[in-house]
Amino acid sequence: MIPEPGDANRDITVTETFHLQTEDELSDKELKQVKADDQAIQTILLGLPEDIYAAVDSC
């Protein structure tokens, strides 16, 4: 049976293994990689024309 939109009684399945990973759970190597990835993304975005950057930033 396909639930209808707005059906407050429908069951929602959530994978039991899903959880938000925090910085406390990351190893030092993983944390450094995340920070390097963030820096690379910023570098790429700063090189984009302003109108493209604004469109990406609004997502």
Order of alpha helices (4+ residues) and beta strands (2+ residues): alpha-alpha
